Amino acid sequence: MIQVVLMAMLASLGSVAPASQPRSGPRCQTTGEDEITITCSYTAKPRASGNAKRELAVALNSARLSLKTNDANDMQAELTFTDIGSAPISDALTVYLAIDDDKANNYVRRVLPEVDFRKLTPGKPLTFSETLRIAAFPPGHYTIHLWIPDPDPTRKFNPAYNFLLRSVGVADPATGLNIVARFAVD
């Protein structure tokens, strides 16, 4: 049985948000037992003022993840993004959904082929939906990430070049991953 424990989405793994965390950070809600749904909303970070160059910036507005708690199953993922940059996005970026345990073991790495930032219109939210086959999770703590590596193959596995989303409490520059939610399996 999965007991979803939604912890604050802080930049460092294993951290729990203090009670004084600003209300503009991620807000998550979980429903269900045998089939759970994690629903989170996020706040975009403001753009730096006076930045005259072309800025690529995408905010994660919301995430809805549904999965069964026993055996292998299909996870439903709905992610809403907004281009908050100063120009349309022309670069093809591959977005992966990644789920790791608190010991950094990889449990899920799936490409999200429907997520294409080039389809975003500046200032207008767009939702992408995916169905992903996943295995059951053994007891433990897990973090759901979005990994958006640099399209240059020589930089793909260098976290310094990963694309980080512009939502409060989501981007983790140390790992180059975007934290979506955390959960625990009893």
Secondary structure by P-SEA (a helix, b strand, c coil): cccccccccccccccccccccccccbbbbbbbccbbbbbbbbbbcccccccccccccccccbbbbbbbcccbbbbbbbbbbbcccccccccbbbbbbbbbcccccccbbbbccccccccccccbbbbbbbbbbbccccbbbbbbbbbbccccccccccccccccccccccccccccbbbccccccc
